Amino acid sequence: MQKLDLVIQKWLKLHNSLLKKKEHTKDEVTNYRYNLELLMQELLHYVYFILLNRTSKNNAQDITSSVLLKIYKNLPKYKGTKIGEFKAWVYKITINTFSDFLRKNKRSKLLWFSELFNKKNGQDENVDSQEYYVFDISDNLQLTDTEKLQAEVQARKILKKLAPQDRDFLLMRFYYGMSYKEIADVLQIKESTARKRMQRLLKRIRG
């Protein structure tokens, strides 16, 4: 188990234990505050890593601060008991905060589907054997305005045809850049199940 998971596990145990009590001893409060500090330190690295894959270092640092503040304010109301649920909760806050940042700064983010949904050399390759890039289209100077428009139109057409659950699954992987482990945690399924689901989905889209 990774360090983050261990820290979350210990904090969750303490947190839920204290929620059940009306009164707390001084030692319990001190222990809780210590583990809360450890939790926030680990979440800082976790959140920053998520954001660093989506924006610049300066933006990632600023948004991380906002995310951690939201997490801290909402922790007293958190009632989950599982590590995966907690990480999914943190991830959702992170992505929502990042989306708010994009909207406020009038930035557009698109998927480049030309490679994603086309077979290479006539072969239907395994999902993990290809590199897929998610980027802020407004920062990519290698694309012409026409190519940007084509990418957006193609993305919208493909997503519109999908069922809501498939659309969300696809966006988690290629728009938000989530790993299969992260997706599995969010959906509460096995990582191998997430991989197989993606293979079937891509095969269906490609036709």
GUTI-486384 format. One record per residue (C-alpha): residue number from 1; residue in three letters; x, y, z. Coordinates in steps of 0.001 Angstrom, whole numbers. Layout:
// GUTI-486384
<atom><i>NUM</i><aa>Ala</aa><xx>X</xx><yy>Y</yy><zz>Z</zz></atom>
...
//
This chain:
// GUTI-486384
<atom><i>1</i><aa>Met</aa><xx>0</xx><yy>0</yy><zz>0</zz></atom>
<atom><i>2</i><aa>Gln</aa><xx>1348</xx><yy>3429</yy><zz>-918</zz></atom>
<atom><i>3</i><aa>Lys</aa><xx>2152</xx><yy>6052</yy><zz>1704</zz></atom>
<atom><i>4</i><aa>Leu</aa><xx>-825</xx><yy>8197</yy><zz>689</zz></atom>
<atom><i>5</i><aa>Asp</aa><xx>-3199</xx><yy>5256</yy><zz>1124</zz></atom>
<atom><i>6</i><aa>Leu</aa><xx>-1746</xx><yy>4453</yy><zz>4541</zz></atom>
<atom><i>7</i><aa>Val</aa><xx>-2132</xx><yy>8063</yy><zz>5689</zz></atom>
<atom><i>8</i><aa>Ile</aa><xx>-5711</xx><yy>8196</yy><zz>4393</zz></atom>
<atom><i>9</i><aa>Gln</aa><xx>-6547</xx><yy>4884</yy><zz>6047</zz></atom>
<atom><i>10</i><aa>Lys</aa><xx>-5310</xx><yy>6048</yy><zz>9450</zz></atom>
<atom><i>11</i><aa>Trp</aa><xx>-7014</xx><yy>9426</yy><zz>9177</zz></atom>
<atom><i>12</i><aa>Leu</aa><xx>-10324</xx><yy>7850</yy><zz>8138</zz></atom>
<atom><i>13</i><aa>Lys</aa><xx>-10226</xx><yy>5522</yy><zz>11132</zz></atom>
<atom><i>14</i><aa>Leu</aa><xx>-9611</xx><yy>8408</yy><zz>13526</zz></atom>
<atom><i>15</i><aa>His</aa><xx>-12087</xx><yy>10697</yy><zz>11793</zz></atom>
<atom><i>16</i><aa>Asn</aa><xx>-14968</xx><yy>8237</yy><zz>11856</zz></atom>
<atom><i>17</i><aa>Ser</aa><xx>-14176</xx><yy>7239</yy><zz>15413</zz></atom>
<atom><i>18</i><aa>Leu</aa><xx>-14390</xx><yy>10848</yy><zz>16585</zz></atom>
<atom><i>19</i><aa>Leu</aa><xx>-17620</xx><yy>11429</yy><zz>14641</zz></atom>
<atom><i>20</i><aa>Lys</aa><xx>-19300</xx><yy>8792</yy><zz>16784</zz></atom>
<atom><i>21</i><aa>Lys</aa><xx>-18287</xx><yy>10489</yy><zz>20028</zz></atom>
<atom><i>22</i><aa>Lys</aa><xx>-19900</xx><yy>13518</yy><zz>21607</zz></atom>
<atom><i>23</i><aa>Glu</aa><xx>-16838</xx><yy>14363</yy><zz>23712</zz></atom>
<atom><i>24</i><aa>His</aa><xx>-13141</xx><yy>13971</yy><zz>22942</zz></atom>
<atom><i>25</i><aa>Thr</aa><xx>-10098</xx><yy>13731</yy><zz>25162</zz></atom>
<atom><i>26</i><aa>Lys</aa><xx>-7132</xx><yy>16043</yy><zz>24757</zz></atom>
<atom><i>27</i><aa>Asp</aa><xx>-4972</xx><yy>13159</yy><zz>23527</zz></atom>
<atom><i>28</i><aa>Glu</aa><xx>-7563</xx><yy>12197</yy><zz>20902</zz></atom>
<atom><i>29</i><aa>Val</aa><xx>-7711</xx><yy>15756</yy><zz>19591</zz></atom>
<atom><i>30</i><aa>Thr</aa><xx>-3909</xx><yy>16044</yy><zz>19516</zz></atom>
<atom><i>31</i><aa>Asn</aa><xx>-3573</xx><yy>12726</yy><zz>17693</zz></atom>
<atom><i>32</i><aa>Tyr</aa><xx>-6263</xx><yy>13703</yy><zz>15211</zz></atom>
<atom><i>33</i><aa>Arg</aa><xx>-4638</xx><yy>17057</yy><zz>14442</zz></atom>
<atom><i>34</i><aa>Tyr</aa><xx>-1272</xx><yy>15376</yy><zz>13917</zz></atom>
<atom><i>35</i><aa>Asn</aa><xx>-2713</xx><yy>12873</yy><zz>11445</zz></atom>
<atom><i>36</i><aa>Leu</aa><xx>-4733</xx><yy>15589</yy><zz>9743</zz></atom>
<atom><i>37</i><aa>Glu</aa><xx>-1503</xx><yy>17504</yy><zz>9148</zz></atom>
<atom><i>38</i><aa>Leu</aa><xx>82</xx><yy>14379</yy><zz>7640</zz></atom>
<atom><i>39</i><aa>Leu</aa><xx>-2967</xx><yy>13890</yy><zz>5446</zz></atom>
<atom><i>40</i><aa>Met</aa><xx>-2875</xx><yy>17437</yy><zz>4085</zz></atom>
<atom><i>41</i><aa>Gln</aa><xx>856</xx><yy>17137</yy><zz>3362</zz></atom>
<atom><i>42</i><aa>Glu</aa><xx>304</xx><yy>13976</yy><zz>1313</zz></atom>
<atom><i>43</i><aa>Leu</aa><xx>-2730</xx><yy>15438</yy><zz>-446</zz></atom>
<atom><i>44</i><aa>Leu</aa><xx>-664</xx><yy>18461</yy><zz>-1443</zz></atom>
<atom><i>45</i><aa>His</aa><xx>1626</xx><yy>16201</yy><zz>-3490</zz></atom>
<atom><i>46</i><aa>Tyr</aa><xx>-1295</xx><yy>14138</yy><zz>-4828</zz></atom>
<atom><i>47</i><aa>Val</aa><xx>-3334</xx><yy>17134</yy><zz>-5982</zz></atom>
<atom><i>48</i><aa>Tyr</aa><xx>-316</xx><yy>18961</yy><zz>-7390</zz></atom>
<atom><i>49</i><aa>Phe</aa><xx>647</xx><yy>15902</yy><zz>-9453</zz></atom>
<atom><i>50</i><aa>Ile</aa><xx>-2865</xx><yy>15682</yy><zz>-10904</zz></atom>
<atom><i>51</i><aa>Leu</aa><xx>-2828</xx><yy>19348</yy><zz>-11882</zz></atom>
<atom><i>52</i><aa>Leu</aa><xx>743</xx><yy>19369</yy><zz>-13159</zz></atom>
<atom><i>53</i><aa>Asn</aa><xx>-336</xx><yy>16990</yy><zz>-15945</zz></atom>
<atom><i>54</i><aa>Arg</aa><xx>-2920</xx><yy>19536</yy><zz>-17053</zz></atom>
<atom><i>55</i><aa>Thr</aa><xx>-1415</xx><yy>22996</yy><zz>-16701</zz></atom>
<atom><i>56</i><aa>Ser</aa><xx>1748</xx><yy>24971</yy><zz>-15938</zz></atom>
<atom><i>57</i><aa>Lys</aa><xx>3671</xx><yy>24725</yy><zz>-12650</zz></atom>
<atom><i>58</i><aa>Asn</aa><xx>2551</xx><yy>28182</yy><zz>-11525</zz></atom>
<atom><i>59</i><aa>Asn</aa><xx>-1100</xx><yy>27424</yy><zz>-12253</zz></atom>
<atom><i>60</i><aa>Ala</aa><xx>-814</xx><yy>24009</yy><zz>-10615</zz></atom>
<atom><i>61</i><aa>Gln</aa><xx>581</xx><yy>25584</yy><zz>-7438</zz></atom>
<atom><i>62</i><aa>Asp</aa><xx>-2154</xx><yy>28212</yy><zz>-7268</zz></atom>
<atom><i>63</i><aa>Ile</aa><xx>-4972</xx><yy>25759</yy><zz>-7956</zz></atom>
<atom><i>64</i><aa>Thr</aa><xx>-3537</xx><yy>23235</yy><zz>-5496</zz></atom>
<atom><i>65</i><aa>Ser</aa><xx>-3833</xx><yy>25842</yy><zz>-2732</zz></atom>
<atom><i>66</i><aa>Ser</aa><xx>-7495</xx><yy>26406</yy><zz>-3612</zz></atom>
<atom><i>67</i><aa>Val</aa><xx>-8191</xx><yy>22678</yy><zz>-3731</zz></atom>
<atom><i>68</i><aa>Leu</aa><xx>-6586</xx><yy>22006</yy><zz>-348</zz></atom>
<atom><i>69</i><aa>Leu</aa><xx>-8572</xx><yy>24845</yy><zz>1218</zz></atom>
<atom><i>70</i><aa>Lys</aa><xx>-11831</xx><yy>23360</yy><zz>-109</zz></atom>
<atom><i>71</i><aa>Ile</aa><xx>-10851</xx><yy>19906</yy><zz>1121</zz></atom>
<atom><i>72</i><aa>Tyr</aa><xx>-9942</xx><yy>21216</yy><zz>4574</zz></atom>
<atom><i>73</i><aa>Lys</aa><xx>-13232</xx><yy>23113</yy><zz>4926</zz></atom>
<atom><i>74</i><aa>Asn</aa><xx>-15282</xx><yy>20065</yy><zz>3909</zz></atom>
<atom><i>75</i><aa>Leu</aa><xx>-13408</xx><yy>17374</yy><zz>5873</zz></atom>
<atom><i>76</i><aa>Pro</aa><xx>-15576</xx><yy>17745</yy><zz>9016</zz></atom>
<atom><i>77</i><aa>Lys</aa><xx>-18628</xx><yy>16747</yy><zz>6937</zz></atom>
<atom><i>78</i><aa>Tyr</aa><xx>-16941</xx><yy>13793</yy><zz>5210</zz></atom>
<atom><i>79</i><aa>Lys</aa><xx>-18514</xx><yy>10449</yy><zz>6182</zz></atom>
<atom><i>80</i><aa>Gly</aa><xx>-16893</xx><yy>7934</yy><zz>3834</zz></atom>
<atom><i>81</i><aa>Thr</aa><xx>-14950</xx><yy>4951</yy><zz>5156</zz></atom>
<atom><i>82</i><aa>Lys</aa><xx>-12990</xx><yy>3619</yy><zz>2174</zz></atom>
<atom><i>83</i><aa>Ile</aa><xx>-9665</xx><yy>4807</yy><zz>772</zz></atom>
<atom><i>84</i><aa>Gly</aa><xx>-10876</xx><yy>4677</yy><zz>-2835</zz></atom>
<atom><i>85</i><aa>Glu</aa><xx>-13968</xx><yy>6718</yy><zz>-2030</zz></atom>
<atom><i>86</i><aa>Phe</aa><xx>-11896</xx><yy>9383</yy><zz>-318</zz></atom>
<atom><i>87</i><aa>Lys</aa><xx>-9415</xx><yy>9638</yy><zz>-3199</zz></atom>
<atom><i>88</i><aa>Ala</aa><xx>-12323</xx><yy>9862</yy><zz>-5646</zz></atom>
<atom><i>89</i><aa>Trp</aa><xx>-13800</xx><yy>12672</yy><zz>-3524</zz></atom>
<atom><i>90</i><aa>Val</aa><xx>-10479</xx><yy>14548</yy><zz>-3547</zz></atom>
<atom><i>91</i><aa>Tyr</aa><xx>-10107</xx><yy>13967</yy><zz>-7279</zz></atom>
<atom><i>92</i><aa>Lys</aa><xx>-13571</xx><yy>15356</yy><zz>-7972</zz></atom>
<atom><i>93</i><aa>Ile</aa><xx>-12833</xx><yy>18516</yy><zz>-5984</zz></atom>
<atom><i>94</i><aa>Thr</aa><xx>-9533</xx><yy>18900</yy><zz>-7846</zz></atom>
<atom><i>95</i><aa>Ile</aa><xx>-11071</xx><yy>18517</yy><zz>-11295</zz></atom>
<atom><i>96</i><aa>Asn</aa><xx>-14003</xx><yy>20805</yy><zz>-10492</zz></atom>
<atom><i>97</i><aa>Thr</aa><xx>-11628</xx><yy>23489</yy><zz>-9213</zz></atom>
<atom><i>98</i><aa>Phe</aa><xx>-9475</xx><yy>23127</yy><zz>-12319</zz></atom>
<atom><i>99</i><aa>Ser</aa><xx>-12566</xx><yy>23386</yy><zz>-14548</zz></atom>
<atom><i>100</i><aa>Asp</aa><xx>-13582</xx><yy>26578</yy><zz>-12747</zz></atom>
<atom><i>101</i><aa>Phe</aa><xx>-10081</xx><yy>27934</yy><zz>-13396</zz></atom>
<atom><i>102</i><aa>Leu</aa><xx>-10390</xx><yy>27200</yy><zz>-17116</zz></atom>
<atom><i>103</i><aa>Arg</aa><xx>-13793</xx><yy>28854</yy><zz>-17337</zz></atom>
<atom><i>104</i><aa>Lys</aa><xx>-12649</xx><yy>31968</yy><zz>-15477</zz></atom>
<atom><i>105</i><aa>Asn</aa><xx>-9628</xx><yy>32283</yy><zz>-17736</zz></atom>
<atom><i>106</i><aa>Lys</aa><xx>-11655</xx><yy>31532</yy><zz>-20873</zz></atom>
<atom><i>107</i><aa>Arg</aa><xx>-9448</xx><yy>28591</yy><zz>-21787</zz></atom>
<atom><i>108</i><aa>Ser</aa><xx>-10685</xx><yy>25797</yy><zz>-24029</zz></atom>
<atom><i>109</i><aa>Lys</aa><xx>-9647</xx><yy>22192</yy><zz>-23641</zz></atom>
<atom><i>110</i><aa>Leu</aa><xx>-10184</xx><yy>19596</yy><zz>-26371</zz></atom>
<atom><i>111</i><aa>Leu</aa><xx>-9379</xx><yy>16034</yy><zz>-27245</zz></atom>
<atom><i>112</i><aa>Trp</aa><xx>-7341</xx><yy>15333</yy><zz>-30356</zz></atom>
<atom><i>113</i><aa>Phe</aa><xx>-9174</xx><yy>12324</yy><zz>-31747</zz></atom>
<atom><i>114</i><aa>Ser</aa><xx>-7360</xx><yy>11766</yy><zz>-35052</zz></atom>
<atom><i>115</i><aa>Glu</aa><xx>-4908</xx><yy>9236</yy><zz>-33588</zz></atom>
<atom><i>116</i><aa>Leu</aa><xx>-7129</xx><yy>7952</yy><zz>-30816</zz></atom>
<atom><i>117</i><aa>Phe</aa><xx>-9862</xx><yy>6494</yy><zz>-33004</zz></atom>
<atom><i>118</i><aa>Asn</aa><xx>-7893</xx><yy>5370</yy><zz>-36042</zz></atom>
<atom><i>119</i><aa>Lys</aa><xx>-6159</xx><yy>2037</yy><zz>-36468</zz></atom>
<atom><i>120</i><aa>Lys</aa><xx>-2445</xx><yy>2202</yy><zz>-37238</zz></atom>
<atom><i>121</i><aa>Asn</aa><xx>-1092</xx><yy>47</yy><zz>-40044</zz></atom>
<atom><i>122</i><aa>Gly</aa><xx>-4366</xx><yy>-1790</yy><zz>-40161</zz></atom>
<atom><i>123</i><aa>Gln</aa><xx>-3885</xx><yy>-3184</yy><zz>-36661</zz></atom>
<atom><i>124</i><aa>Asp</aa><xx>-6244</xx><yy>-2798</yy><zz>-33755</zz></atom>
<atom><i>125</i><aa>Glu</aa><xx>-3582</xx><yy>-2146</yy><zz>-31124</zz></atom>
<atom><i>126</i><aa>Asn</aa><xx>-3923</xx><yy>-2681</yy><zz>-27409</zz></atom>
<atom><i>127</i><aa>Val</aa><xx>-5021</xx><yy>468</yy><zz>-25549</zz></atom>
<atom><i>128</i><aa>Asp</aa><xx>-1782</xx><yy>731</yy><zz>-23583</zz></atom>
<atom><i>129</i><aa>Ser</aa><xx>440</xx><yy>422</yy><zz>-26656</zz></atom>
<atom><i>130</i><aa>Gln</aa><xx>-500</xx><yy>3865</yy><zz>-27941</zz></atom>
<atom><i>131</i><aa>Glu</aa><xx>294</xx><yy>7320</yy><zz>-26600</zz></atom>
<atom><i>132</i><aa>Tyr</aa><xx>-2686</xx><yy>9634</yy><zz>-26296</zz></atom>
<atom><i>133</i><aa>Tyr</aa><xx>-2206</xx><yy>13318</yy><zz>-25646</zz></atom>
<atom><i>134</i><aa>Val</aa><xx>-4602</xx><yy>15585</yy><zz>-23825</zz></atom>
<atom><i>135</i><aa>Phe</aa><xx>-3758</xx><yy>19261</yy><zz>-23999</zz></atom>
<atom><i>136</i><aa>Asp</aa><xx>-5053</xx><yy>22760</yy><zz>-23689</zz></atom>
<atom><i>137</i><aa>Ile</aa><xx>-5732</xx><yy>23430</yy><zz>-27372</zz></atom>
<atom><i>138</i><aa>Ser</aa><xx>-5211</xx><yy>27175</yy><zz>-26946</zz></atom>
<atom><i>139</i><aa>Asp</aa><xx>-1567</xx><yy>26561</yy><zz>-26047</zz></atom>
<atom><i>140</i><aa>Asn</aa><xx>-755</xx><yy>24257</yy><zz>-28957</zz></atom>
<atom><i>141</i><aa>Leu</aa><xx>836</xx><yy>26465</yy><zz>-31602</zz></atom>
<atom><i>142</i><aa>Gln</aa><xx>1390</xx><yy>23580</yy><zz>-34019</zz></atom>
<atom><i>143</i><aa>Leu</aa><xx>-2276</xx><yy>23472</yy><zz>-34986</zz></atom>
<atom><i>144</i><aa>Thr</aa><xx>-3931</xx><yy>25872</yy><zz>-37391</zz></atom>
<atom><i>145</i><aa>Asp</aa><xx>-7296</xx><yy>27424</yy><zz>-36579</zz></atom>
<atom><i>146</i><aa>Thr</aa><xx>-8899</xx><yy>25060</yy><zz>-39083</zz></atom>
<atom><i>147</i><aa>Glu</aa><xx>-7314</xx><yy>22023</yy><zz>-37421</zz></atom>
<atom><i>148</i><aa>Lys</aa><xx>-8468</xx><yy>23208</yy><zz>-34001</zz></atom>
<atom><i>149</i><aa>Leu</aa><xx>-12025</xx><yy>23563</yy><zz>-35294</zz></atom>
<atom><i>150</i><aa>Gln</aa><xx>-11903</xx><yy>20139</yy><zz>-36928</zz></atom>
<atom><i>151</i><aa>Ala</aa><xx>-10689</xx><yy>18581</yy><zz>-33681</zz></atom>
<atom><i>152</i><aa>Glu</aa><xx>-13513</xx><yy>20190</yy><zz>-31722</zz></atom>
<atom><i>153</i><aa>Val</aa><xx>-16194</xx><yy>19168</yy><zz>-34235</zz></atom>
<atom><i>154</i><aa>Gln</aa><xx>-14896</xx><yy>15596</yy><zz>-34336</zz></atom>
<atom><i>155</i><aa>Ala</aa><xx>-14775</xx><yy>15388</yy><zz>-30549</zz></atom>
<atom><i>156</i><aa>Arg</aa><xx>-18312</xx><yy>16710</yy><zz>-30152</zz></atom>
<atom><i>157</i><aa>Lys</aa><xx>-19724</xx><yy>14294</yy><zz>-32737</zz></atom>
<atom><i>158</i><aa>Ile</aa><xx>-18126</xx><yy>11262</yy><zz>-31136</zz></atom>
<atom><i>159</i><aa>Leu</aa><xx>-19094</xx><yy>12192</yy><zz>-27595</zz></atom>
<atom><i>160</i><aa>Lys</aa><xx>-22676</xx><yy>13020</yy><zz>-28575</zz></atom>
<atom><i>161</i><aa>Lys</aa><xx>-23242</xx><yy>9483</yy><zz>-29853</zz></atom>
<atom><i>162</i><aa>Leu</aa><xx>-22120</xx><yy>7844</yy><zz>-26613</zz></atom>
<atom><i>163</i><aa>Ala</aa><xx>-24281</xx><yy>6829</yy><zz>-23675</zz></atom>
<atom><i>164</i><aa>Pro</aa><xx>-23713</xx><yy>9090</yy><zz>-20634</zz></atom>
<atom><i>165</i><aa>Gln</aa><xx>-21772</xx><yy>6424</yy><zz>-18709</zz></atom>
<atom><i>166</i><aa>Asp</aa><xx>-19509</xx><yy>5729</yy><zz>-21716</zz></atom>
<atom><i>167</i><aa>Arg</aa><xx>-18990</xx><yy>9443</yy><zz>-22315</zz></atom>
<atom><i>168</i><aa>Asp</aa><xx>-17937</xx><yy>9965</yy><zz>-18708</zz></atom>
<atom><i>169</i><aa>Phe</aa><xx>-15633</xx><yy>6948</yy><zz>-18866</zz></atom>
<atom><i>170</i><aa>Leu</aa><xx>-13934</xx><yy>8227</yy><zz>-22003</zz></atom>
<atom><i>171</i><aa>Leu</aa><xx>-13520</xx><yy>11733</yy><zz>-20593</zz></atom>
<atom><i>172</i><aa>Met</aa><xx>-12022</xx><yy>10435</yy><zz>-17366</zz></atom>
<atom><i>173</i><aa>Arg</aa><xx>-9333</xx><yy>8603</yy><zz>-19321</zz></atom>
<atom><i>174</i><aa>Phe</aa><xx>-8498</xx><yy>10992</yy><zz>-22161</zz></atom>
<atom><i>175</i><aa>Tyr</aa><xx>-9813</xx><yy>14413</yy><zz>-21129</zz></atom>
<atom><i>176</i><aa>Tyr</aa><xx>-8871</xx><yy>14417</yy><zz>-17467</zz></atom>
<atom><i>177</i><aa>Gly</aa><xx>-5924</xx><yy>12075</yy><zz>-17982</zz></atom>
<atom><i>178</i><aa>Met</aa><xx>-6899</xx><yy>9678</yy><zz>-15200</zz></atom>
<atom><i>179</i><aa>Ser</aa><xx>-5031</xx><yy>6393</yy><zz>-14877</zz></atom>
<atom><i>180</i><aa>Tyr</aa><xx>-6958</xx><yy>3113</yy><zz>-14972</zz></atom>
<atom><i>181</i><aa>Lys</aa><xx>-6273</xx><yy>2744</yy><zz>-11248</zz></atom>
<atom><i>182</i><aa>Glu</aa><xx>-7840</xx><yy>6148</yy><zz>-10564</zz></atom>
<atom><i>183</i><aa>Ile</aa><xx>-10853</xx><yy>5337</yy><zz>-12761</zz></atom>
<atom><i>184</i><aa>Ala</aa><xx>-11283</xx><yy>2022</yy><zz>-10989</zz></atom>
<atom><i>185</i><aa>Asp</aa><xx>-11232</xx><yy>3804</yy><zz>-7624</zz></atom>
<atom><i>186</i><aa>Val</aa><xx>-13856</xx><yy>6310</yy><zz>-8760</zz></atom>
<atom><i>187</i><aa>Leu</aa><xx>-16190</xx><yy>3676</yy><zz>-10241</zz></atom>
<atom><i>188</i><aa>Gln</aa><xx>-15448</xx><yy>1131</yy><zz>-7524</zz></atom>
<atom><i>189</i><aa>Ile</aa><xx>-14447</xx><yy>-1564</yy><zz>-10023</zz></atom>
<atom><i>190</i><aa>Lys</aa><xx>-11286</xx><yy>-3578</yy><zz>-10647</zz></atom>
<atom><i>191</i><aa>Glu</aa><xx>-8493</xx><yy>-1964</yy><zz>-12648</zz></atom>
<atom><i>192</i><aa>Ser</aa><xx>-8563</xx><yy>-4894</yy><zz>-15095</zz></atom>
<atom><i>193</i><aa>Thr</aa><xx>-12296</xx><yy>-4299</yy><zz>-15602</zz></atom>
<atom><i>194</i><aa>Ala</aa><xx>-11626</xx><yy>-643</yy><zz>-16421</zz></atom>
<atom><i>195</i><aa>Arg</aa><xx>-9017</xx><yy>-1628</yy><zz>-19026</zz></atom>
<atom><i>196</i><aa>Lys</aa><xx>-11299</xx><yy>-4177</yy><zz>-20690</zz></atom>
<atom><i>197</i><aa>Arg</aa><xx>-14169</xx><yy>-1692</yy><zz>-20739</zz></atom>
<atom><i>198</i><aa>Met</aa><xx>-11961</xx><yy>856</yy><zz>-22499</zz></atom>
<atom><i>199</i><aa>Gln</aa><xx>-10832</xx><yy>-1695</yy><zz>-25092</zz></atom>
<atom><i>200</i><aa>Arg</aa><xx>-14447</xx><yy>-2592</yy><zz>-25885</zz></atom>
<atom><i>201</i><aa>Leu</aa><xx>-15457</xx><yy>1076</yy><zz>-26022</zz></atom>
<atom><i>202</i><aa>Leu</aa><xx>-12646</xx><yy>2075</yy><zz>-28394</zz></atom>
<atom><i>203</i><aa>Lys</aa><xx>-13325</xx><yy>-925</yy><zz>-30611</zz></atom>
<atom><i>204</i><aa>Arg</aa><xx>-16996</xx><yy>34</yy><zz>-30846</zz></atom>
<atom><i>205</i><aa>Ile</aa><xx>-16199</xx><yy>3669</yy><zz>-31659</zz></atom>
<atom><i>206</i><aa>Arg</aa><xx>-13682</xx><yy>2720</yy><zz>-34333</zz></atom>
<atom><i>207</i><aa>Gly</aa><xx>-16221</xx><yy>417</yy><zz>-35919</zz></atom>
//
